[in-house]
Amino acid sequence: MTTITTTSTTTTTTTTTTTTTTSTTTSTTTTTTTTSTTTSTTTTTSTTTTTTSTTTTTAATTTTTTTTTTTATTSTATSTNTVTTATPATAATASTAATTTTTTITTTTATVGDAAPATTLLLLLLLLLILLLLQLLLPLPPVPLPLPLLPVSLTLPLLLLLLLLLLLLLLQLLLLLLLLLLLLLLLLQLLLLLLLLLQLLLLLLLQQLLLLLLLLILLLLLLRLLLLLLLLLLLLLLLLLLLLLLLLLIIIIIIIIIIILLLLLLLLLLLLLLLPLLLLLLLLLLLLLLLLILLLLQLLLPLPPVSLPLLLLPVSLPLPLLLLLLLLLLLLLLLILLLLLLLLLLLLLLLLLLLLQLFLLLLLLLLLLLLLLLLLLLLLLLLLLLLLLLILQLLLVLLLLLLLLLLLMMLLLMLLLLLLLLLLLLLQNY
């Protein structure tokens, strides 16, 4: 029996040359040449399907099995390898076997995607049993495989089984790759969730930092207000001190004026005291002059004595002596009057001194009151200053606490950034 094997592959042209060599080794008749020409025409039709659209319709009519079973690349290869032999019965059975294999492959490819590995193993065992039954019922010739440096010839069922196993391995590898991709996607999703959580934490920390900054700004504003209040208090103190200084100056000026008036009064009193003394001195001088004049008259012109009825005693005195006595009486009267004036002046001086003392006492009382008021004001201001200092200390303590909180928040931010960097490094490594 003569077998004509023609392989039409879409991958390379070297396989077609090897098939022609195998056909020449198996058949030596002239009919082989005619079949080879027919196979060449079929290859040309298969090539024309890729080039033009009009020839694709003719190719579809000639190769109906290839268009229907183009679910995978291996299924098309198996459909094209089935060529009729010398007997028509065997060709029919081969074509049916090929169609059955293609249908089973499509079912396996449909079930591999969503079935368990146990079902795939069962299907493989069923396929192996079917192929063994076919091998027993229809003994097929072995197919040579061009393995590197190993001339191996296998039967068609084993070859199909190996192809199916390879397909299953490829599918399992694809499934494993898909699972790995899914795991990577899950890891990426987890990392993205972690990044989102870290971003939320960072946003919360930034919000807290903003709140702390606002609190710091408010505290600084309060400090400014307190400083302004301190300045106002100091200005008030200065104003009070200036008022007190003005009052002291006014009091000092009044005291100076009073002292000047007292000195003027004293001068006037002294003048009043000195004037009678001067008058007495003048009177004494006049009396002495009169006495001298009378003595001269008595010497020059001797006058008779003058009788004076003093205390019922008849006294006779010369005229100069009588005048001298009269002058002495006048001087005594003047002295008495001067003494009375001096007493009056001394009483006036005492009254003035008493008035001055009263006035000075009043001034001292006023000064004491002013000093007490100043002391009270100073004490109040000192108390206010102490309160403000305490408030400032409290604010400073609050500021220090806020600064510590800020430092802690910054440390947390640094830790989160370090975690982010570590995660990014891990992502880069993976």
C-alpha positions in Angstrom: 0.0 0.0 0.0 1.2 3.4 -0.9 0.9 6.4 1.5 1.1 9.9 0.3 1.8 12.4 3.2 1.6 16.1 2.5 2.0 18.6 5.3 0.8 22.2 4.9 2.2 24.3 7.8 1.8 28.0 8.3 4.9 28.5 10.3 7.9 27.7 8.1 8.7 26.4 4.6 11.4 23.9 5.7 8.8 21.5 6.9 7.3 21.2 3.4 10.7 20.2 2.0 11.1 17.5 4.5 7.7 16.1 3.7 8.6 16.0 0.0 11.6 14.0 0.9 9.6 11.5 2.9 7.2 11.1 0.0 9.9 10.3 -2.3 11.3 7.6 -0.1 8.0 5.9 0.4 6.7 5.8 -3.2 8.5 5.3 -6.5 5.6 5.4 -9.0 4.7 8.2 -11.3 1.5 8.9 -9.6 3.4 10.4 -6.7 4.5 13.2 -9.0 0.9 14.0 -9.8 -0.1 14.0 -6.2 2.8 16.2 -5.4 1.6 18.7 -7.9 -1.8 18.6 -6.4 -0.3 19.2 -3.0 1.5 22.1 -4.3 -1.7 23.6 -5.6 -3.3 23.2 -2.2 -0.4 25.0 -0.6 -0.8 27.8 -3.1 -4.5 28.1 -2.3 -3.6 28.2 1.4 -1.2 31.0 0.8 -3.7 32.9 -1.3 -6.1 33.1 1.7 -3.8 35.5 3.4 -3.3 37.7 0.5 -6.6 38.3 -1.3 -10.2 38.3 -0.2 -11.6 36.7 -3.3 -9.6 33.5 -3.0 -10.5 33.1 0.6 -13.9 31.9 -0.4 -12.5 29.2 -2.6 -10.1 28.2 0.2 -13.0 28.0 2.6 -14.8 25.6 0.3 -11.8 23.4 -0.1 -10.7 23.4 3.6 -13.9 23.4 5.6 -12.4 21.5 8.5 -9.7 24.0 9.1 -12.0 26.9 9.4 -14.3 25.2 11.8 -11.5 23.9 14.1 -9.3 27.0 14.4 -9.8 27.3 18.2 -6.0 26.6 18.8 -2.9 26.3 16.6 -2.4 22.6 17.4 -5.9 21.7 16.2 -5.3 23.1 12.7 -2.1 21.2 12.5 -3.8 18.0 13.2 -6.6 18.6 10.8 -4.2 19.3 7.9 -2.1 16.2 8.7 -5.0 13.8 7.9 -4.6 12.8 4.3 -6.4 9.9 2.6 -4.5 6.7 1.9 -4.9 4.2 -0.9 -8.1 2.6 0.5 -11.1 4.8 0.7 -12.3 3.2 3.9 -9.2 3.9 5.9 -9.4 7.5 4.6 -12.9 7.9 5.8 -12.0 6.5 9.2 -9.0 8.8 9.5 -11.0 11.8 8.6 -13.5 10.9 11.3 -10.8 10.3 13.8 -9.3 13.7 13.0 -12.6 15.4 13.5 -13.2 13.6 16.8 -9.8 14.7 18.0 -10.5 18.2 17.1 -13.8 18.2 18.9 -12.2 16.7 22.0 -9.5 19.3 22.0 -12.0 22.1 21.9 -13.9 20.6 24.8 -10.7 20.2 26.8 -9.8 23.8 26.1 -13.2 24.8 27.1 -13.0 22.9 30.3 -9.4 23.6 31.2 -10.1 27.3 31.8 -12.7 26.8 34.5 -12.5 23.1 35.7 -10.4 21.6 38.4 -7.1 19.7 37.7 -8.8 16.4 38.6 -11.3 16.8 35.8 -8.4 17.5 33.4 -6.6 14.3 34.5 -9.8 12.3 34.0 -10.2 13.8 30.5 -6.6 12.9 29.7 -7.2 9.3 30.9 -10.3 9.1 28.7 -8.4 10.4 25.7 -5.7 8.0 26.3 -8.1 5.1 26.5 -9.9 6.3 23.3 -6.5 6.6 21.5 -5.4 3.2 22.7 -8.7 1.7 21.4 -8.2 3.4 18.1 -4.6 2.0 18.0 -5.9 -1.5 18.7 -8.8 -1.3 16.2 -6.9 0.7 13.5 -3.2 0.0 13.5 -1.6 3.1 12.2 2.0 3.4 11.0 4.5 5.3 13.3 5.1 8.9 12.6 8.8 10.0 12.5 9.6 13.0 14.7 12.6 15.2 13.7 14.0 15.5 17.3 17.5 16.9 17.7 20.0 14.1 17.2 17.4 11.5 18.1 15.4 9.7 15.3 12.2 8.9 17.2 9.1 7.5 15.6 5.8 7.5 17.5 2.3 6.4 16.6 -0.4 8.9 15.9 -2.3 8.5 19.2 0.8 8.9 21.3 1.7 11.9 19.3 -1.7 13.4 19.8 -1.5 12.6 23.5 1.9 14.3 23.8 0.5 17.4 22.0 -2.5 17.4 24.4 -0.2 17.1 27.3 1.9 20.0 26.1 -1.3 22.0 25.6 -2.4 21.3 29.1 1.0 22.2 30.5 0.9 25.4 28.6 -2.6 26.1 29.9 -1.6 25.3 33.4 1.4 27.6 33.1 -0.9 30.3 31.8 -3.2 29.8 34.7 -0.3 30.0 37.1 0.9 33.2 35.5 -2.7 34.5 35.8 -2.7 33.6 39.4 0.6 35.2 40.0 -0.7 38.3 38.2 -3.8 38.3 40.4 -1.6 37.9 43.5 0.5 40.8 42.3 -2.6 42.9 41.6 -3.9 42.0 45.1 -0.6 43.0 46.5 -0.6 46.2 44.6 -4.2 46.9 45.8 -3.1 46.3 49.3 -0.1 48.6 48.9 -2.4 51.2 47.4 -4.8 50.8 50.3 -1.9 51.2 52.7 -0.7 54.3 50.8 -4.2 55.7 50.9 -4.3 55.0 54.7 -1.0 56.7 55.1 -2.2 59.6 53.1 -5.3 59.8 55.3 -3.1 59.7 58.3 -0.8 62.4 56.8 -3.9 64.5 56.1 -5.1 64.1 59.7 -1.7 65.0 61.0 -1.6 68.0 58.7 -5.0 69.1 60.0 -3.8 68.7 63.5 -0.7 70.7 62.7 -2.8 73.4 61.2 -5.0 73.5 64.3 -1.9 73.7 66.4 -0.6 76.5 64.3 -3.9 78.3 64.6 -3.7 77.9 68.3 -0.2 79.3 68.3 -1.3 82.2 66.3 -4.1 82.9 68.7 -1.7 82.6 71.7 0.6 85.0 70.0 -2.2 87.4 69.5 -3.1 87.1 73.1 0.5 87.8 74.0 0.4 90.9 71.9 -2.8 92.0 73.6 -1.2 91.5 77.0 1.9 93.4 76.0 -0.3 96.2 74.8 -2.1 96.2 78.1 1.2 96.3 79.9 2.2 99.2 77.8 -1.0 101.0 78.6 -0.5 100.3 82.3 3.0 101.7 82.1 1.7 104.8 80.3 -0.9 105.2 83.0 1.8 104.9 85.7 3.9 107.5 83.9 0.9 109.8 83.7 0.2 109.4 87.4 3.8 110.0 88.2 3.8 113.1 86.1 0.6 114.3 87.9 2.3 113.7 91.2 5.3 115.5 90.1 3.2 118.5 89.1 1.4 118.5 92.4 4.7 118.3 94.2 6.0 121.2 92.2 2.9 123.2 92.9 3.2 122.5 96.6 6.9 123.3 96.6 6.2 126.6 94.8 3.4 127.4 97.3 5.8 126.7 100.2 8.5 128.9 98.6 6.0 131.7 98.2 4.8 131.3 101.8 8.4 131.4 103.0 9.1 134.5 101.0 6.0 136.1 102.4 7.0 135.2 105.9 10.4 136.7 105.3 8.8 139.8 104.1 6.6 139.9 107.2 9.6 139.5 109.4 11.4 142.2 107.6 8.4 144.5 108.1 8.3 143.6 111.8 11.9 144.3 112.1 11.4 147.6 110.4 8.5 148.3 112.7 10.7 147.4 115.7 13.6 149.4 114.5 11.6 152.5 113.8 10.6 153.1 117.4 14.1 152.5 118.5 15.3 155.0 116.1 12.7 157.4 117.3 13.7 156.8 120.9 17.3 157.4 119.9 16.3 160.6 118.2 14.3 161.7 121.2 17.1 160.9 123.5 19.4 163.0 121.3 16.9 165.8 121.3 16.6 165.6 125.1 20.3 165.7 125.5 20.4 168.7 123.2 17.7 170.4 125.2 19.5 169.7 128.5 22.6 171.2 127.1 20.8 174.2 125.9 19.1 174.6 129.3 22.3 174.2 131.1 23.9 176.9 129.0 20.9 179.1 129.6 21.1 178.5 133.3 24.7 179.4 133.3 24.3 182.5 131.2 20.9 183.6 132.4 20.2 182.6 136.0 16.4 181.9 136.1 14.3 181.7 139.2 13.1 178.3 140.4 9.6 177.2 139.5 7.4 175.8 142.2 5.5 172.6 141.5 2.7 171.2 143.7 3.7 167.5 143.6 1.8 165.4 146.0 0.9 168.3 148.2 4.5 169.1 148.5 5.7 172.5 147.5 8.7 171.9 145.3 10.6 174.5 143.6 12.9 173.5 140.7 14.7 175.4 138.2 13.2 175.4 134.7 15.8 173.2 132.9 15.3 170.5 135.4 11.6 170.8 135.1 11.8 170.5 131.3 14.1 167.6 131.7 11.6 165.8 133.9 8.9 166.4 131.4 11.0 165.0 128.6 11.7 161.9 130.7 8.0 161.4 131.2 7.4 161.6 127.6 10.2 159.1 126.9 8.6 156.7 129.4 5.3 157.0 127.7 6.9 156.4 124.3 8.7 153.4 125.7 5.5 152.0 127.0 3.8 152.5 123.7 6.7 150.9 121.9 6.5 147.9 124.2 2.8 147.6 123.5 3.5 147.7 119.8 6.2 145.1 120.1 3.8 142.8 122.0 1.2 143.3 119.4 3.8 142.5 116.7 4.9 139.4 118.6 1.3 138.3 118.8 0.9 138.8 115.2 4.0 136.8 114.5 2.8 134.0 116.7 -0.5 134.0 114.8 1.3 133.9 111.6 3.5 131.1 112.7 0.5 129.2 113.9 -1.1 129.7 110.5 2.0 128.5 108.8 2.2 125.5 111.0 -1.4 124.7 110.2 -0.8 125.2 106.5 2.3 123.0 106.7 0.4 120.4 108.5 -2.2 120.4 105.8 0.4 120.2 103.2 2.0 117.3 105.0 -1.4 115.6 105.2 -1.9 116.2 101.5 1.5 114.8 100.7 0.8 111.8 102.9 -2.5 111.2 101.2 -0.8 111.5 97.8 1.9 109.2 98.8 -0.7 106.7 100.1 -2.6 107.0 96.8 0.6 106.5 94.9 1.5 103.5 97.0 -1.9 102.0 96.5 -1.7 102.6 92.8 1.7 101.1 92.7 0.6 98.1 94.6 -2.4 97.6 92.3 -0.1 98.0 89.3 2.3 95.6 90.7 -0.4 93.1 91.4 -1.6 93.5 87.8 1.9 93.1 86.5 2.2 89.9 88.6 -1.0 88.6 87.2 0.1 89.4 83.7 3.4 87.7 84.3 1.6 84.7 85.6 -0.6 84.6 82.5 2.4 85.0 80.4 4.1 82.2 82.1 1.1 80.0 81.6 1.0 81.0 77.9 4.6 80.2 77.6 4.1 76.8 79.2 1.2 76.2 76.7 3.5 77.3 73.9 6.1 74.8 75.1 3.5 72.1 75.2 2.3 72.9 71.8 5.9 72.9 70.5 6.4 69.5 72.1 3.2 68.3 70.4 4.5 69.7 67.1 7.8 67.9 67.5 5.9 64.7 68.2 3.8 65.2 65.2 6.9 65.8 63.1 8.5 62.7 64.4 5.3 60.7 63.5 5.4 62.3 60.1 9.1 61.3 59.7 8.2 57.7 60.7 5.4 57.6 58.3 7.6 58.9 55.5 10.2 56.3 56.4 7.6 53.6 56.2 6.5 55.0 52.8 10.1 54.9 51.6 10.5 51.4 52.8 7.4 50.3 51.1 8.5 52.0 47.9 11.9 50.3 48.1 10.1 46.9 48.6 7.9 47.6 45.6 11.0 48.5 43.5 12.7 45.3 44.6 9.7 43.2 43.8 
